[in-house]
Amino acid sequence: MPFSIEYDVVVLGTGAAGLTAALAAAREGASVGLFEKAALLGGSSAISGGVPWIPLNHHQNEAGITDSRDEALEYLASLSLDRMDPAMAEAFVDNGRSTIEWLETVTDLEFTLLPSYPDYHPENPGGKPDGGRSLDPGLFSFAELGPWSDKVVRSRRSAHLKITDTTLGGGTGFLDDETVQYRIDNDLRGCGNALVGPLIKALLDLDVTPVLDARALDLLRDGERVTGVRMLVNGEEQDILARRGVVLATGGFEWNDELVAEFLRGPMTAPTSIPTNTGDGLLMAMRAGARLGNMGQAWWVPAVQIPGDIAFGEQRSNLVNRERTLPGAILVNARGRRFTNEATNYNALGGAFHQMDALTFGYANLPAWLVFDAAHAERYGSFGTPPGTPIADWIPRAATLWALAEQVGIEADGLEATVARWNGFVDAGQDDDFARGDSAYDRWSGDGDYRFTKESTLGRLDEGPFYAVPIQSGTLGTSGGPRTDTSGRVLDTHLQPITGLYAAGNVAAAPTAMAYGGAGGTLGPILVFGRLAGLSAATSA
């Protein structure tokens, strides 16, 4: 028989949702058991950009940026296709500012505004073309964590980069050698590590010690009430009892092929998250009778898989953000045709891969390729190669567009016609097909030397050799799961709370449904509802 350990609150998962829930519960005086399935802390949050999107945050006031509750709600509603629960959106907006203020009070987090970073759909009602809602966690010294500093997931490429150094934040992804060495010497980490590091330190300071290699097998119940979790810890079964509640923060189900095929609205072949996101929390909630929501949705991204690039024992998938937005590059399908605005935000672009061809009953825009020319390659580098260095050997190339098309399987006449049409748009300064460069977000992306102008993203493809990189339909994580109320309580099929069960993060139905407001559009709600779930669990009877 498994032996048992008891806490007031049990939290499963150590991404931003789990860490915030655990911290909120511990700050309320609850004893907290914090468990992580993987051998390292941080989850997908630790390898993310680390940026939360929070309307009405107090740093806007310091910068003289105006925002309002009505604007934020109108903006989210404009992106939701009527699938968002207004009460959940209101809870997010109403608790965002206080969550950031609380985090800056009880942890070492010090956020700053991402300078001039537009919302992802800034021309929509309530959108902010000049930014102000996305927050940078800066840098955090992992020397503060002592022996735990080596027990946190980190990105091989961007561990020591701030978000503004990365392609997501408008940088190139490369730093001078002196800066890199200084950050390594002081173990200064940015992006997702800068977000989770201070949360971990705050928990350790409260004597909340995470347990690694601990997989949740199922919820324990007494009648309708959830009373704990049966765990497999280092190969040994344990019953972890929860006097007040269990918080699910186990991530999405993007690495579970069966659940992906069963629930997602379209193809997804390249998850960019950690491979432990296999839907454990979702399945446990389903067995407990949870009502599900948003199950067809994910946080979509175009992704590339570089041969031999392995992470956590699996082929790594990388978000394609910078290369596709720069001048001299276009996305095409097998017919050689463009099918989207290449400079739009990654989540919105994901929908283009799900377009059905009614005649062939297949996906019209998969397979897809990013095609760019020699001038683009020389000026910007590509997929990990710095500017001015040879493009990696794994990327197909040819002296002419026709030869490139024949090599990779694109209709050659279609590609030649598409490039000619694109070059005409560039010369005219207007993309008549997909309006690339019209949005403030498009003009912020791309070449930083021309930021806020169309030249940042519009550029001809003229000079051979030409290159074609296969692009896949990927995700940062799924966004469907058990529905919750505004306190983070999991709801049953009658939309009544399941006593003792809470959820936050990608394991739960996203509070904003399919709406992705801007940089950090996932992490903002995750922090807010992680805190609400932890508070609710800690203060329950």
FILUM-856224 format. One line per field, with one value per residue (C-alpha): residue number from 1; residue in three letters; x, y, z. Coordinates in Angstrom, 2 decimals, padded with zeros to 5 digits, always signed. Layout:
<rs>
k = [NUM/...]
r = [ALA/...]
x = [X/...]
y = [Y/...]
z = [Z/...]
</rs>
This chain:
<rs>
k = [1/2/3/4/5/6/7/8/9/10/11/12/13/14/15/16/17/18/19/20/21/22/23/24/25/26/27/28/29/30/31/32/33/34/35/36/37/38/39/40/41/42/43/44/45/46/47/48/49/50/51/52/53/54/55/56/57/58/59/60/61/62/63/64/65/66/67/68/69/70/71/72/73/74/75/76/77/78/79/80/81/82/83/84/85/86/87/88/89/90/91/92/93/94/95/96/97/98/99/100/101/102/103/104/105/106/107/108/109/110/111/112/113/114/115/116/117/118/119/120/121/122/123/124/125/126/127/128/129/130/131/132/133/134/135/136/137/138/139/140/141/142/143/144/145/146/147/148/149/150/151/152/153/154/155/156/157/158/159/160/161/162/163/164/165/166/167/168/169/170/171/172/173/174/175/176/177/178/179/180/181/182/183/184/185/186/187/188/189/190/191/192/193/194/195/196/197/198/199/200/201/202/203/204/205/206/207/208/209/210/211/212/213/214/215/216/217/218/219/220/221/222/223/224/225/226/227/228/229/230/231/232/233/234/235/236/237/238/239/240/241/242/243/244/245/246/247/248/249/250/251/252/253/254/255/256/257/258/259/260/261/262/263/264/265/266/267/268/269/270/271/272/273/274/275/276/277/278/279/280/281/282/283/284/285/286/287/288/289/290/291/292/293/294/295/296/297/298/299/300/301/302/303/304/305/306/307/308/309/310/311/312/313/314/315/316/317/318/319/320/321/322/323/324/325/326/327/328/329/330/331/332/333/334/335/336/337/338/339/340/341/342/343/344/345/346/347/348/349/350/351/352/353/354/355/356/357/358/359/360/361/362/363/364/365/366/367/368/369/370/371/372/373/374/375/376/377/378/379/380/381/382/383/384/385/386/387/388/389/390/391/392/393/394/395/396/397/398/399/400/401/402/403/404/405/406/407/408/409/410/411/412/413/414/415/416/417/418/419/420/421/422/423/424/425/426/427/428/429/430/431/432/433/434/435/436/437/438/439/440/441/442/443/444/445/446/447/448/449/450/451/452/453/454/455/456/457/458/459/460/461/462/463/464/465/466/467/468/469/470/471/472/473/474/475/476/477/478/479/480/481/482/483/484/485/486/487/488/489/490/491/492/493/494/495/496/497/498/499/500/501/502/503/504/505/506/507/508/509/510/511/512/513/514/515/516/517/518/519/520/521/522/523/524/525/526/527/528/529/530/531/532/533/534/535/536/537/538/539/540/541]
r = [MET/PRO/PHE/SER/ILE/GLU/TYR/ASP/VAL/VAL/VAL/LEU/GLY/THR/GLY/ALA/ALA/GLY/LEU/THR/ALA/ALA/LEU/ALA/ALA/ALA/ARG/GLU/GLY/ALA/SER/VAL/GLY/LEU/PHE/GLU/LYS/ALA/ALA/LEU/LEU/GLY/GLY/SER/SER/ALA/ILE/SER/GLY/GLY/VAL/PRO/TRP/ILE/PRO/LEU/ASN/HIS/HIS/GLN/ASN/GLU/ALA/GLY/ILE/THR/ASP/SER/ARG/ASP/GLU/ALA/LEU/GLU/TYR/LEU/ALA/SER/LEU/SER/LEU/ASP/ARG/MET/ASP/PRO/ALA/MET/ALA/GLU/ALA/PHE/VAL/ASP/ASN/GLY/ARG/SER/THR/ILE/GLU/TRP/LEU/GLU/THR/VAL/THR/ASP/LEU/GLU/PHE/THR/LEU/LEU/PRO/SER/TYR/PRO/ASP/TYR/HIS/PRO/GLU/ASN/PRO/GLY/GLY/LYS/PRO/ASP/GLY/GLY/ARG/SER/LEU/ASP/PRO/GLY/LEU/PHE/SER/PHE/ALA/GLU/LEU/GLY/PRO/TRP/SER/ASP/LYS/VAL/VAL/ARG/SER/ARG/ARG/SER/ALA/HIS/LEU/LYS/ILE/THR/ASP/THR/THR/LEU/GLY/GLY/GLY/THR/GLY/PHE/LEU/ASP/ASP/GLU/THR/VAL/GLN/TYR/ARG/ILE/ASP/ASN/ASP/LEU/ARG/GLY/CYS/GLY/ASN/ALA/LEU/VAL/GLY/PRO/LEU/ILE/LYS/ALA/LEU/LEU/ASP/LEU/ASP/VAL/THR/PRO/VAL/LEU/ASP/ALA/ARG/ALA/LEU/ASP/LEU/LEU/ARG/ASP/GLY/GLU/ARG/VAL/THR/GLY/VAL/ARG/MET/LEU/VAL/ASN/GLY/GLU/GLU/GLN/ASP/ILE/LEU/ALA/ARG/ARG/GLY/VAL/VAL/LEU/ALA/THR/GLY/GLY/PHE/GLU/TRP/ASN/ASP/GLU/LEU/VAL/ALA/GLU/PHE/LEU/ARG/GLY/PRO/MET/THR/ALA/PRO/THR/SER/ILE/PRO/THR/ASN/THR/GLY/ASP/GLY/LEU/LEU/MET/ALA/MET/ARG/ALA/GLY/ALA/ARG/LEU/GLY/ASN/MET/GLY/GLN/ALA/TRP/TRP/VAL/PRO/ALA/VAL/GLN/ILE/PRO/GLY/ASP/ILE/ALA/PHE/GLY/GLU/GLN/ARG/SER/ASN/LEU/VAL/ASN/ARG/GLU/ARG/THR/LEU/PRO/GLY/ALA/ILE/LEU/VAL/ASN/ALA/ARG/GLY/ARG/ARG/PHE/THR/ASN/GLU/ALA/THR/ASN/TYR/ASN/ALA/LEU/GLY/GLY/ALA/PHE/HIS/GLN/MET/ASP/ALA/LEU/THR/PHE/GLY/TYR/ALA/ASN/LEU/PRO/ALA/TRP/LEU/VAL/PHE/ASP/ALA/ALA/HIS/ALA/GLU/ARG/TYR/GLY/SER/PHE/GLY/THR/PRO/PRO/GLY/THR/PRO/ILE/ALA/ASP/TRP/ILE/PRO/ARG/ALA/ALA/THR/LEU/TRP/ALA/LEU/ALA/GLU/GLN/VAL/GLY/ILE/GLU/ALA/ASP/GLY/LEU/GLU/ALA/THR/VAL/ALA/ARG/TRP/ASN/GLY/PHE/VAL/ASP/ALA/GLY/GLN/ASP/ASP/ASP/PHE/ALA/ARG/GLY/ASP/SER/ALA/TYR/ASP/ARG/TRP/SER/GLY/ASP/GLY/ASP/TYR/ARG/PHE/THR/LYS/GLU/SER/THR/LEU/GLY/ARG/LEU/ASP/GLU/GLY/PRO/PHE/TYR/ALA/VAL/PRO/ILE/GLN/SER/GLY/THR/LEU/GLY/THR/SER/GLY/GLY/PRO/ARG/THR/ASP/THR/SER/GLY/ARG/VAL/LEU/ASP/THR/HIS/LEU/GLN/PRO/ILE/THR/GLY/LEU/TYR/ALA/ALA/GLY/ASN/VAL/ALA/ALA/ALA/PRO/THR/ALA/MET/ALA/TYR/GLY/GLY/ALA/GLY/GLY/THR/LEU/GLY/PRO/ILE/LEU/VAL/PHE/GLY/ARG/LEU/ALA/GLY/LEU/SER/ALA/ALA/THR/SER/ALA]
x = [+000.00/+001.24/+002.26/+000.74/+001.90/-000.52/-000.54/-003.16/-002.69/-001.07/+000.16/+001.04/+003.47/+006.19/+005.61/+004.46/+000.93/+002.04/+004.74/+002.38/-000.41/+001.99/+003.35/-000.14/-001.22/+001.96/+001.70/-001.77/-000.23/-001.15/+001.28/+002.06/+003.26/+004.76/+005.39/+007.03/+006.80/+010.13/+013.66/+013.88/+011.72/+010.03/+008.05/+007.52/+007.39/+011.12/+011.96/+009.37/+009.91/+008.88/+006.72/+003.24/+000.61/-001.26/-003.63/-003.81/-000.50/+001.03/+004.12/+001.86/+001.13/+004.82/+005.35/+002.30/+000.48/-003.30/-005.37/-008.82/-010.88/-013.35/-010.58/-008.98/-012.28/-013.35/-010.01/-010.17/-013.77/-012.75/-010.37/-012.61/-015.16/-017.74/-016.09/-014.78/-016.66/-016.97/-016.75/-013.37/-012.08/-013.25/-011.55/-008.30/-008.41/-009.58/-006.85/-003.93/-002.54/-002.79/-001.11/+001.92/+002.12/+001.90/+004.62/+006.92/+006.26/+006.68/+009.42/+012.53/+010.68/+011.07/+009.13/+009.62/+007.59/+008.69/+009.44/+006.84/+005.83/+002.40/-000.44/-000.71/-003.83/-003.27/-005.82/-008.66/-010.96/-009.13/-005.76/-002.55/-000.34/+002.26/+002.37/+002.34/+000.71/+003.71/+006.18/+009.85/+011.12/+014.68/+017.58/+017.79/+020.94/+020.50/+023.32/+020.45/+019.08/+022.18/+022.06/+018.68/+020.22/+021.02/+017.57/+015.70/+014.94/+016.79/+017.04/+020.37/+020.25/+018.65/+019.31/+021.38/+019.36/+016.82/+013.61/+014.70/+017.85/+015.83/+014.03/+010.72/+011.60/+012.96/+016.62/+018.82/+019.37/+023.10/+025.17/+028.78/+031.21/+031.90/+028.23/+027.66/+030.66/+029.58/+026.13/+027.57/+030.04/+027.21/+024.65/+022.31/+019.40/+016.57/+013.29/+011.42/+014.20/+014.00/+010.29/+010.41/+013.69/+012.34/+009.19/+011.29/+013.45/+010.38/+009.03/+012.34/+012.48/+009.09/+010.42/+008.32/+010.64/+009.66/+009.68/+011.08/+010.50/+006.99/+004.26/+000.60/-001.28/-004.80/-006.83/-007.93/-011.58/-013.98/-017.34/-017.49/-014.64/-011.02/-008.82/-005.37/-003.28/-001.75/+001.83/+004.73/+007.80/+011.15/+009.40/+007.48/+003.73/+002.65/-000.72/-000.33/-003.31/-004.71/-006.80/-008.01/-007.40/-005.37/-004.23/-003.65/-000.90/+000.48/+000.57/-001.19/-001.55/+000.44/+002.86/+000.05/-000.58/-003.93/-005.32/-003.99/-005.72/-008.92/-009.29/-007.26/-008.98/-006.15/-002.74/-000.04/+003.23/+005.79/+005.20/+007.81/+007.15/+008.71/+007.82/+006.30/+003.14/+001.19/-002.22/-001.92/-003.92/-006.56/-007.16/-007.37/-009.87/-011.96/-012.09/-013.25/-016.17/-014.87/-016.59/-014.16/-013.72/-011.66/-010.47/-009.92/-007.55/-003.83/-001.34/-000.35/+003.06/+004.92/+007.84/+011.06/+012.85/+016.60/+018.04/+020.06/+018.73/+017.60/+016.09/+014.91/+015.49/+013.14/+013.52/+013.41/+010.89/+011.68/+009.28/+009.86/+009.49/+012.27/+013.22/+009.69/+009.14/+012.35/+012.58/+013.40/+011.43/+007.98/+005.96/+004.62/+002.69/+003.26/+001.68/+004.27/+001.68/+001.78/-001.08/-000.78/+000.77/+004.21/+004.75/+001.60/+001.82/+002.63/-000.62/-002.82/-000.58/-001.13/-004.67/-003.41/-002.05/-005.53/-007.18/-008.87/-008.82/-012.36/-011.29/-008.45/-009.82/-006.37/-004.68/-004.01/-000.98/+000.87/+003.57/+004.92/+008.30/+009.98/+011.73/+014.45/+017.31/+021.06/+020.78/+018.44/+020.80/+023.86/+022.26/+020.29/+021.68/+019.15/+018.02/+020.94/+023.62/+024.74/+024.70/+027.61/+028.22/+027.40/+023.83/+023.59/+024.08/+020.73/+018.81/+018.04/+019.33/+019.65/+020.93/+017.44/+013.90/+012.97/+015.76/+014.92/+011.27/+012.10/+014.50/+012.01/+008.73/+007.13/+005.36/+008.11/+005.99/+003.84/+006.87/+008.34/+005.01/+004.56/+008.01/+007.45/+004.11/+005.68/+008.51/+005.94/+004.18/+007.49/+008.23/+004.77/+005.07/+001.81/+001.03/-002.32/-002.75/-002.25/-001.56/+001.87/+003.29/-000.06/-000.38/+001.68/+002.68/+004.04/+006.07/+007.48/+008.64/+011.38/+014.47/+015.00/+016.92/+013.62/+011.26/+007.83/+008.07/+007.02/+010.66/+011.13/+009.30/+008.87/+011.83/+012.44/+013.71/+016.25/+019.61/+020.52/+021.17/+017.63/+016.76/+013.65/+013.13/+010.30/+007.81/+005.49/+002.29/+003.41/+002.25/+003.57/+001.05/-002.59/-005.16/-008.11/-008.98/-011.30/-013.40/-012.89/-014.70/-013.19/-011.55/-009.82/-012.23/-012.72/-016.35/-018.27/-020.60/-023.36/-020.96/-020.80/-017.42/-015.79/-014.92/-011.19/-010.08/-008.50/-006.64/-004.56/-002.32/-002.46/-004.02/-007.25/-009.56/-007.89/-009.62/-009.37/-010.38/-008.70/-007.85/-004.09/-003.75/-000.05/+003.40/+002.75/-000.90/-000.59/+001.59/-000.51/-003.65/-001.50/-000.01/-003.37/-005.33/-002.43/-002.60/-006.41/-006.39/-003.75/-005.63/-008.92/-007.46/-005.65/-008.71/-011.28/-012.97]
y = [+000.00/+003.53/+005.58/+009.06/+012.62/+015.47/+019.17/+021.90/+022.47/+020.22/+021.82/+019.71/+021.38/+024.01/+026.24/+029.81/+028.68/+026.12/+028.30/+031.27/+029.12/+027.58/+030.98/+032.47/+029.53/+029.60/+033.34/+032.71/+030.42/+027.10/+024.19/+023.47/+020.34/+021.24/+018.39/+018.28/+015.37/+016.19/+016.09/+019.89/+022.79/+025.47/+023.65/+025.32/+028.70/+028.43/+028.22/+030.81/+034.50/+035.09/+038.08/+038.53/+040.57/+042.61/+045.47/+048.38/+047.45/+050.10/+050.50/+052.06/+054.89/+055.45/+055.77/+057.98/+055.32/+055.37/+052.20/+051.32/+048.36/+048.94/+049.08/+045.87/+043.96/+045.30/+044.26/+040.72/+040.35/+041.39/+038.39/+035.77/+034.96/+034.98/+031.96/+033.74/+033.78/+037.50/+036.79/+035.10/+037.97/+040.46/+038.49/+038.55/+042.26/+043.19/+041.17/+041.78/+044.94/+043.67/+040.39/+042.19/+044.52/+041.50/+039.62/+042.61/+042.84/+039.20/+038.16/+039.69/+040.22/+043.73/+044.14/+046.88/+047.71/+046.21/+049.46/+050.32/+046.68/+046.76/+044.44/+041.60/+043.08/+046.77/+048.07/+046.15/+048.08/+048.67/+047.60/+049.45/+050.22/+051.85/+049.04/+049.17/+045.84/+043.48/+043.31/+042.28/+040.33/+041.47/+039.40/+037.31/+035.91/+032.19/+032.35/+033.35/+029.80/+028.04/+024.30/+024.70/+026.81/+023.66/+022.18/+024.56/+023.99/+026.45/+027.15/+026.26/+029.28/+032.04/+031.30/+034.46/+036.70/+039.29/+039.20/+042.40/+040.58/+037.80/+037.74/+037.69/+040.98/+042.70/+041.75/+039.58/+036.75/+037.51/+039.51/+040.65/+038.27/+040.55/+040.85/+037.11/+036.30/+038.76/+037.18/+033.67/+034.59/+036.00/+033.39/+036.15/+034.61/+036.26/+035.41/+032.50/+031.77/+035.38/+034.84/+031.48/+032.06/+034.68/+032.59/+029.56/+031.65/+033.08/+029.57/+028.25/+031.23/+030.06/+026.51/+025.16/+022.55/+021.20/+017.45/+016.40/+013.21/+013.03/+011.97/+012.27/+009.05/+010.00/+012.14/+010.76/+011.34/+010.95/+010.86/+014.00/+015.74/+015.65/+014.82/+014.38/+012.75/+009.34/+009.98/+007.99/+009.56/+008.12/+004.90/+004.59/+005.15/+007.73/+009.17/+012.92/+014.17/+017.68/+019.05/+022.05/+021.41/+020.19/+022.66/+021.20/+023.11/+020.26/+021.94/+020.99/+017.79/+018.69/+015.76/+013.18/+012.12/+010.48/+013.55/+015.85/+013.80/+013.61/+017.25/+019.80/+021.55/+021.00/+019.43/+020.01/+018.24/+020.39/+021.23/+023.71/+022.97/+020.41/+016.76/+016.09/+017.93/+014.77/+015.66/+014.04/+016.80/+016.83/+013.09/+013.27/+016.11/+014.20/+011.17/+013.49/+014.67/+018.02/+020.02/+020.74/+023.91/+025.34/+021.85/+022.52/+025.39/+025.77/+028.61/+028.11/+028.83/+028.20/+025.95/+024.58/+021.36/+021.46/+018.00/+016.73/+019.43/+017.37/+018.65/+016.50/+013.42/+014.61/+016.45/+020.15/+022.39/+026.09/+028.99/+030.73/+034.40/+036.61/+035.02/+035.12/+038.78/+040.13/+041.65/+039.18/+036.20/+034.77/+031.70/+029.48/+026.24/+023.29/+025.21/+027.94/+030.44/+032.77/+032.09/+034.58/+037.75/+036.48/+039.30/+038.75/+037.35/+033.65/+032.59/+034.14/+032.78/+029.25/+029.33/+029.56/+026.02/+024.69/+025.89/+022.99/+022.43/+021.29/+019.62/+017.47/+017.32/+018.07/+021.01/+023.58/+025.15/+022.12/+021.38/+024.93/+026.54/+029.79/+030.97/+033.65/+034.87/+035.36/+039.02/+038.06/+035.27/+037.53/+040.46/+038.60/+035.09/+032.34/+029.76/+030.07/+031.27/+034.89/+037.50/+037.22/+033.52/+030.59/+029.31/+025.86/+022.90/+021.32/+024.16/+023.36/+025.90/+026.38/+029.01/+029.66/+029.61/+026.96/+024.63/+025.22/+024.39/+021.15/+020.16/+020.50/+019.67/+023.06/+023.83/+025.75/+027.96/+028.85/+029.88/+032.01/+033.77/+034.33/+035.87/+038.14/+039.26/+039.80/+041.89/+044.06/+044.65/+045.59/+048.10/+049.61/+049.66/+047.75/+044.03/+043.79/+040.10/+039.94/+043.54/+042.70/+045.83/+047.59/+046.79/+048.54/+045.08/+044.14/+047.35/+046.68/+043.22/+042.53/+044.65/+046.86/+049.43/+050.27/+049.75/+051.40/+051.54/+049.05/+048.69/+046.66/+043.76/+044.43/+043.36/+041.83/+038.32/+038.85/+037.32/+033.64/+031.27/+030.91/+028.90/+026.96/+025.92/+023.46/+025.01/+022.99/+023.65/+023.89/+025.11/+026.71/+024.53/+023.53/+025.84/+023.57/+021.60/+021.62/+024.73/+026.80/+029.65/+033.04/+031.64/+028.80/+026.11/+023.26/+022.92/+019.71/+018.95/+020.93/+023.91/+023.42/+023.46/+020.11/+020.46/+020.49/+020.74/+023.82/+024.41/+027.10/+027.40/+025.37/+022.39/+024.42/+025.98/+029.31/+032.23/+034.27/+031.28/+031.75/+035.42/+036.09/+039.77/+040.39/+039.28/+037.31/+036.67/+033.23/+034.08/+037.07/+035.00/+032.15/+034.35/+035.91/+032.66/+030.80/+033.30/+033.14/+029.33/+029.26/+031.81/+030.01/+026.64/+028.03/+029.82/+027.08/+025.40]
z = [+000.00/-000.76/+002.26/+002.64/+003.26/+004.00/+003.11/+003.08/-000.66/-003.25/-006.49/-009.53/-011.94/-011.61/-014.61/-014.03/-013.09/-010.50/-008.98/-008.66/-007.20/-004.69/-003.70/-003.27/-001.09/+001.00/+001.54/+002.97/+005.57/+003.97/+003.99/+000.33/-001.43/-004.83/-007.28/-010.70/-013.14/-014.84/-013.45/-013.73/-012.57/-014.64/-017.30/-020.65/-018.89/-018.23/-021.95/-023.00/-023.59/-019.97/-020.91/-019.39/-021.26/-018.62/-019.49/-017.01/-015.37/-013.13/-015.31/-017.93/-015.51/-014.91/-018.68/-019.25/-021.30/-021.09/-020.92/-019.63/-018.56/-021.37/-023.98/-022.76/-022.70/-026.08/-027.55/-026.15/-027.31/-030.83/-030.96/-029.39/-032.11/-029.28/-027.63/-024.55/-021.26/-020.43/-016.70/-017.15/-019.28/-016.67/-013.88/-015.85/-016.60/-013.09/-011.37/-013.71/-012.17/-008.59/-009.60/-011.04/-008.03/-005.71/-007.58/-007.41/-003.67/-002.62/-005.08/-006.65/-009.93/-011.36/-014.56/-017.14/-020.21/-023.51/-025.35/-028.00/-028.44/-030.15/-029.29/-031.80/-033.42/-032.64/-035.16/-033.51/-031.16/-027.88/-029.32/-028.46/-031.50/-029.26/-026.72/-022.93/-022.04/-022.41/-019.54/-019.52/-016.47/-017.23/-015.84/-012.67/-011.09/-010.56/-008.03/-005.71/-005.95/-004.67/-005.41/-007.13/-009.92/-011.91/-011.39/-013.69/-017.38/-019.57/-023.26/-024.79/-027.08/-025.03/-021.37/-020.93/-023.28/-022.22/-024.21/-026.01/-027.15/-028.80/-032.11/-030.19/-028.53/-031.61/-031.25/-033.44/-030.96/-030.78/-028.26/-028.20/-026.52/-023.56/-022.62/-022.99/-020.78/-018.08/-017.89/-017.82/-015.08/-012.95/-014.07/-015.19/-017.08/-018.94/-020.64/-019.05/-016.56/-015.34/-014.67/-012.88/-011.01/-008.59/-008.03/-007.10/-004.77/-003.02/-002.45/-001.13/+001.25/+002.59/+003.01/+000.16/-001.34/-004.77/-005.32/-008.71/-010.72/-009.24/-011.67/-010.72/-011.43/-010.37/-008.03/-004.68/-003.86/-000.99/-002.71/-004.88/-003.05/-004.24/-001.27/-002.78/-005.47/-005.97/-007.13/-008.45/-006.82/-007.87/-008.80/-005.51/-005.13/-002.56/-001.57/-001.21/+000.79/+000.47/+003.33/+001.31/-002.36/-005.32/-007.98/-011.45/-013.29/-015.37/-018.78/-021.98/-023.98/-027.11/-026.68/-026.50/-030.10/-029.32/-027.55/-030.28/-032.96/-030.92/-029.96/-031.96/-034.84/-037.32/-037.83/-035.22/-035.82/-034.01/-030.33/-029.05/-025.36/-023.03/-023.80/-020.36/-021.46/-022.20/-020.77/-017.32/-015.63/-018.35/-018.04/-014.24/-014.44/-016.97/-014.68/-011.88/-014.02/-015.29/-018.01/-020.86/-022.88/-025.76/-026.68/-030.36/-029.71/-029.06/-029.01/-032.64/-034.14/-037.38/-036.47/-037.94/-037.01/-037.50/-038.12/-035.16/-032.83/-029.84/-026.58/-023.66/-025.78/-028.54/-031.85/-030.97/-032.72/-032.89/-033.31/-036.65/-035.87/-037.15/-040.48/-041.90/-041.02/-042.58/-046.07/-048.81/-047.47/-048.22/-047.20/-049.99/-050.27/-052.61/-055.47/-055.00/-053.79/-050.81/-048.42/-045.56/-044.21/-043.20/-040.69/-038.66/-035.14/-034.83/-033.17/-035.86/-038.61/-037.30/-038.60/-042.18/-041.90/-041.12/-044.33/-046.11/-049.87/-050.63/-053.89/-052.55/-048.99/-047.69/-046.05/-048.75/-047.07/-045.80/-046.67/-046.60/-047.10/-046.17/-049.34/-049.16/-051.30/-050.91/-049.90/-047.06/-045.97/-046.01/-044.20/-041.54/-041.17/-040.69/-038.14/-035.76/-038.19/-037.57/-040.36/-042.75/-042.06/-044.35/-044.18/-042.56/-044.89/-044.01/-045.74/-049.42/-051.96/-055.71/-058.13/-059.56/-058.25/-060.80/-059.68/-056.01/-056.63/-058.41/-055.63/-052.75/-054.49/-055.17/-058.48/-060.24/-062.47/-059.45/-057.39/-060.18/-060.72/-056.97/-056.54/-059.54/-058.10/-054.66/-056.10/-057.84/-054.51/-052.91/-055.66/-055.23/-051.42/-050.93/-050.53/-052.31/-051.47/-047.68/-046.55/-045.12/-043.56/-043.07/-039.35/-036.70/-035.50/-038.95/-039.07/-035.60/-036.65/-039.15/-039.71/-036.66/-038.73/-040.44/-037.52/-037.76/-041.56/-044.24/-045.22/-042.05/-043.70/-047.45/-049.59/-053.02/-053.72/-056.49/-055.82/-056.04/-054.53/-053.25/-050.12/-048.96/-045.32/-044.50/-042.06/-039.85/-037.94/-034.31/-030.95/-027.78/-025.95/-026.06/-024.51/-023.78/-020.69/-017.68/-017.37/-014.25/-012.57/-011.80/-008.65/-010.48/-009.23/-011.72/-012.84/-013.42/-016.33/-014.58/-014.25/-010.49/-008.66/-007.99/-004.32/-003.70/-007.36/-008.98/-012.25/-013.93/-016.95/-020.15/-018.38/-018.10/-020.65/-021.44/-019.68/-022.89/-025.08/-028.47/-027.91/-027.87/-027.09/-027.49/-026.42/-023.23/-024.11/-022.52/-019.51/-018.39/-017.71/-016.38/-013.65/-012.78/-012.56/-010.97/-008.12/-007.93/-007.84/-005.10/-003.01/-003.48/-002.51/+000.55/+001.91/+001.25/+004.17]
</rs>
